[in-house]
């Protein structure tokens, strides 16, 4: 059944644009401008979510982002707030926090055992017997939280912008619009911010059965638009207050840091629900939510409803409902009489039954608890908060609009240091002493009558301009509303509970009573014990009632209870907004454009963009990478290695410097010879490895890993300052490009390009030569293949040399390969990589690198620590492993745990399927006593399954021969 009304004045929807979407597997349609909640409600869908703790069915409560009854996921994003997020065409939506969907949530059974889960039970339960704690811990962890984190969520960063103004007006209701216009008329730079999609605040929906507010809104908005010095920001919220009037304003496109000379807080107030049994059943909503549905989205909140109020606002809601064709069965007023006799008389003339001094004692839900069936009404005693059930009556209805009062939207005022006082006339905290440059207006200031709100906005703007030095007469003050806008205690007790104060956390009145009995009778302590106000809405609909309940429990006035601490941010804010622009510096190699032209898909390796693989149409990523590996193993491959660190050490004591800096021996290294280098820190932890190539008596050419190049050079400079040796250090990483040609045909590819016989060059050697006339340092290495040549050429000639090599190898099957294939190739060769197979605690003995350590040298960085480590038994050892040939189960990932006898023994550091070897291979840490070849261990996958693995020799290619 459609609840959509005919076209309404001022509606926010565009009926010419139909939006189609799905929710919980069912297809729906709405209009452009609809929120998810309004579109679903218009289609008669009332169960929009499940509560956090008891998994009770929930519908619309505030329709204003002041609660989290409607939290959804679209498969990519999570915890989407359906009340305020526009519905998009093609969206596939589901409610979060359910097991089986909103209608068949398996966790609904928790509601029936609620008495077994009192507030604070998680602090006390499940500790004994101790052996059961892991079981209960797992249950609680699975139940905690709302939406599930999407680990594949794209990295979306939003730039932060800066904006300066004379006056910032927060809130674009009647008082905010009046303030902006007054300051704008004086020529000041004004920024007007409102979290709603359109200007107007309550002027756009609180009509009380009349169109006057709508007409006034049109006039005010027209004047704002006509003033060019007013910058309007809608769909944006002022997220916090920081010194010197810095206000971060969060928009859909990012964060704007607004720095203002003065700030007018016209932020309004949150409507507060009365508390009674089953006040959370779908169909029970705040009066302002019902009005928003009617006037913004042209949707009936219900067909035959009841208004439960504790102030005159409920009478206005009833008039609006009647104007929209909703039958109002009764208006139930907690008070003995209404203050606005005109409103009450108008309802009486229209046939609405008014029951004053009464309360909705409870809502009778339908059998499935998905909707309202009736309400039970009883006389109410304000002193005891008890209903006289001996005189209760029953009214059939399908919805309840509830109005109990307001809580000021004073978050930013508190953060700015405003001293607040509790005003018993209006029953609200109002500003008592404002910091310099901060001014309050409208409902947040305790001013409610429309004319007074306009006057208060003008007054605040004039005060702000006087603060800025404008010579204006002092404005007339506007007094706080004379009539109470909130009820002193809108709480209806019920022996069976389920009278919810905090809808986010499913907190009932009895939870506060129990907390106080246990000694948590301070508002901050009660907040933490009961978790009231700690949900995603941060207490916007619950904190005021919580304060009133605690005040009554302790027999103290409200002002002595105080309020909880307000901290930024006003609403949950995406991490991408907080992070701002992606300040992620990256470097590109001299061959970047060449790689891009070949179809390279780039990845970040340290600060560098490197080709991960070269896309091939029709091939999957995995098959593409394996094909690149096969090309290197069977023919030849070429890779851009320009990002490797390249450092020259020159001088008479260059060999001595390397002797001290690295763990190996270099003083006796022959010219043209290459040796392995390993760098430790002072604690004996592996930092990096690479190669030292001696090109002359006083010249060493060092290569290091991409990620550690800058750190290695920085450490060299630091130690040289200490040692003061006769050397010079030159970082030539950017001066040379590096091209690796690897595979059994590598020599054949290069033989026609160099000016000497490659067969004469020994493994692990280096020499200067030329390729196509370009000076080249030719290094013979064996990282990805036994036959590998590195060509280090001047950066300007890199692309030319690459093209020459590619042309020479085209007939031999030479193919480019990327870092993904390189990782598999080095794994097959049995080469651990620092930073991949080591961490910030790994010493060289744990990775079996004793061959690279000359302990008989006088000294090297980390030697003293290594001597101490060598005397202690090893705690772990890196081993090579293989899974069974033909393994087809769930593949473990890097960092999956090694398990033995149910206990954690180590972790996987590298793992991949090798087509060359014929099965899955990798490296892992195990206990040293289990590191012998042939030993077995188990790896626990992400799903919890255990996969058997066997220790094998490190050089996988040799181990298979």
Secondary structure, 3 states (H helix, E strand, C coil): CCCECCCCCCCCCEEEEEEEEEECCEEEEEEECCEHHHHHHHCCCCCCEECCCCCCEECCCCCCCCCCCCEEECCCCCCEECCCCECCCCCEEEECCCCCCCCCCHHHHHHHCHHHCCCCHHHHCCCCCHHHHHHHHHHHHHHCCCCCCCCCCCCCCCCCEEEEEEEEEECCCHHHHHHHHHHHHCCCCEEEEECCCCCCHHHHCCCCCCCHHHHHHHHHHHHHHHCCCEEEEECCEECCCECCCEEEEEECCEEEEEEEEEEEECCCEEEECCECECCCCCCEEEHHHHHHHHHHHCECCCCEEEEEECCCHHHHHHHHHHHCCCEEEEEEECCCCCCCHHHHHHHHHCCCCEEECEEEEEEEECCCCCCEEEEEEEEEECCCCEEEEEEEEEEECCEEEEECEEEECCHHHHHHCCEEEEECCCCEEEEEECCCCEEECHHHHCCCCHHHHHHHHHHHHHHHHHHCCCCCCCCCCCCCCCCCCCCCCCECCCCCCCEEEECCCCEEHHHHHHHHHCCCCCHHHHHHHHCCCCCCCCCCCCHHHHHHHHHHHHCCCHHHHCCCCCCCCCCCCCHHHHHCCCCCCCEECCCHHHHHHCCEEEEEECCEEEEEEECCCCCCHHHHHHHHHHHHHHCEEEEECCCCEEEEEECCCHHHHHHHHCCCCCCCCCCCEEEEEEEECCCCEEEEEEEEEEEECCEEEEEECCCCHHHHHHHHHHHHHHHCCCCEEEECCCCEEEEEEECCCHHHHHHCCCCCCHHHCCCCEEEEEEECCEEEEEEEECCCCCCEEEEEEEHHHHHHHHHHHHHHHHHHCEEECCHHHHHHHHHHHCCCCCCCCCCCCCEHHHHCCHHHCCCCCCCCCCHHHHHHHHCCCCCCEEEEEEECCCCCCCCCCCCCEEEECCEEEEEEEEEEEECCCCEEEEEEEECHHHCCCCCEEEEECCCCCEEEEEEECCCHHHHCC
